[in-house]
Amino acid sequence: MKASLAVVALRNAVSLRSPLATVVHSHRGSQFRSNAFVRTLKANGLTGSIGQVGACADNAAMESFFALLQKNVLDRQRWAHAKNYGWQS
């Protein structure tokens, strides 16, 4: 993933949610340590947080949980489109 994609995703999240004093946690990918991403964090009053090297067990557990949640709950329902609720233009 390129840093520009991470920056665009962060800007989209900020514009949709208007977060205040929020911690943005990411893995150690270079795109999340890039100058552009760090500047975007600071410009929006956000604090960056990066996991420690070798601390993958907590991440693996959460990824497993969310995979099971998606498979067993989310994918078993039919959802109305977000446009119906005015969440997207």
C-alpha positions in Angstrom: 0.0 0.0 0.0 1.3 3.5 -0.8 1.4 6.3 1.7 -1.0 8.3 -0.4 -3.7 5.7 0.0 -3.3 5.7 3.8 -3.5 9.5 3.8 -6.6 9.6 1.6 -8.3 7.0 3.9 -7.4 9.0 7.0 -8.7 12.2 5.4 -12.0 10.4 4.5 -12.4 9.1 8.1 -11.8 12.6 9.5 -14.3 14.2 7.2 -17.0 11.6 8.0 -16.4 11.4 11.8 -14.8 14.7 12.9 -12.8 13.0 15.6 -11.4 15.0 18.5 -8.3 13.9 20.5 -8.4 10.4 18.9 -5.6 7.9 18.9 -5.1 6.3 15.5 -3.4 2.9 16.0 -1.7 1.1 13.0 0.9 -1.5 12.3 4.5 -0.6 11.5 4.0 -0.2 7.8 6.1 2.5 6.1 3.0 4.2 4.8 1.8 4.9 8.4 5.2 6.3 9.3 5.5 8.5 6.2 5.8 12.3 6.6 2.5 12.8 4.7 0.6 10.5 7.1 2.2 12.0 10.2 1.5 15.6 9.0 -2.2 14.6 8.3 -2.5 13.2 11.8 -1.1 16.4 13.4 -3.1 18.7 11.2 -6.3 17.0 12.4 -5.3 16.9 16.1 -4.9 13.1 16.1 -2.3 11.1 17.9 -0.5 8.2 16.1 0.2 4.9 17.8 2.2 2.1 16.4 2.4 -1.4 17.8 5.7 -2.9 19.1 7.9 -5.1 17.0 7.1 -8.7 17.5 3.8 -8.0 19.3 1.6 -9.8 16.8 -0.4 -12.0 19.1 -2.9 -9.3 20.1 -3.4 -8.4 16.4 -3.9 -12.0 15.4 -6.5 -12.5 18.1 -8.5 -9.4 17.0 -8.2 -10.3 13.3 -9.6 -13.7 14.1 -12.4 -12.2 16.2 -13.5 -9.8 13.4 -13.3 -12.6 10.8 -15.6 -14.7 12.8 -17.9 -11.8 13.5 -18.1 -11.0 9.8 -18.7 -14.7 8.8 -21.2 -15.6 11.5 -23.1 -12.4 11.9 -22.6 -9.7 9.3 -22.5 -11.9 6.2 -25.7 -13.7 7.2 -27.9 -10.5 7.0 -29.1 -8.5 4.1 -28.2 -4.8 4.7 -29.8 -1.7 3.3 -27.5 0.5 1.3 -25.8 3.3 3.2 -27.4 5.9 0.8 -30.8 5.0 2.3 -29.6 6.5 5.6 -27.9 9.6 4.1 -24.4 8.3 5.1 -23.0 8.6 1.6 -23.6 11.2 -1.0 
